[in-house]
């Protein structure tokens, strides 16, 4: 089968022939239709991610959309260190497949799930109760940040503030559910940020420190809980 193949960690994957995977009894063979190349996949391919690097050569890719042997369209995750999702075929476990409607767009779903999961998991698992809370998304103009704005609103946040660098994208976030939008380089607007109960931080570093001090200094109740979740910094 054709695949993206990692042969050296200091070189880009090559396009070539790779042995097709053979599913174990508890696995399913997937014919891949679409898979995303996100930062997690890039760090897998160059060996910089903190998880164990597979033995060379290997096919990178962690998830995607494809069809099972009986034709079912599914979103899938793969944990096989040798046979990732950036290939014509891969294998996955039954519990890591999720059926999709036939009219679903494979490319759109493959590209959207990873960034959307970043915000959803942070809110659902780390933050807990979101209904009625004030959420600030720091780094809201990236794919994950933009999704987080919409997810926070869908989960019942009473107010969603979005802070980002790209002025055009920041302005467009109002149509996606943001109640307040602020450009990161607008010091006056940053100083007037509304209070927040939960911060989803996709930026880290100096921008985060600036916003954190702004929020803390402006708080009327300094004993009130502020949940600050750094995403993607590991």
Phi, psi and omega in degrees: 000159176274145183199164166273123190240126174270114178252333177219135184289340180263013178229155178293151175302150178253153176268123182191193180270139181219143180303137178289143180287152175245113185294140172287169183305327182267007183249164176238143175273129182245130169270112190282133175256324181203144176210144185267151173250089181256181184298325178297320179290320178299317180290332173293317185289331180258005175077011183271350180288151185288346176283167183294133178279131180297159176292136179285148350280160176209164177259121179281178180112131188247340182201174179170192177236137180199191179238141175282174182298336178264009173093001181288129175281127185220152162269139184221155168245147178233137180247003181288120184292340184266321187245090178278190188273349182272062182204170178293329180221152173210178178234151178210165178275154184303322183284355179254018176245142182227115183301145178236153174293153184296334181271007179292146179270108184303317182294318181296317180292316180299323181281338189265328190297313183299309178295325179292323181295331181301309180288321183296315181294322179299316181285316186286319186264314185275312184282324181080249183287121180249333182304125178081359181271158177261120186247134174244128178254114181260112189097047190275357183264354172281172182300314181291320180294318178297318177296322182297324177301312182292321181294317179300318180293318180296327181279000172102015177300139181283333180208132178239119175256136183239125180240129180203174185270316186286115186297321180293317180290324177299315181298325182287344183291340177298324180286347181257006175120352180289130177275331178226134176236136183221134172280141186296331181267007178267092186297325180293314179293322178297321181293340181255020179304140177290160178300154179223146173261330183225132175241126172260112190253105177262001187254313183064181174067212185302316178301320180295318180298320179297312181293320180300313180294323178298313181294315184293319181293330184274354185289134175283321179253100184286353177266353181293145183284134173239117179266115182246116185244112175276130185241127174083012184271350183287000000 
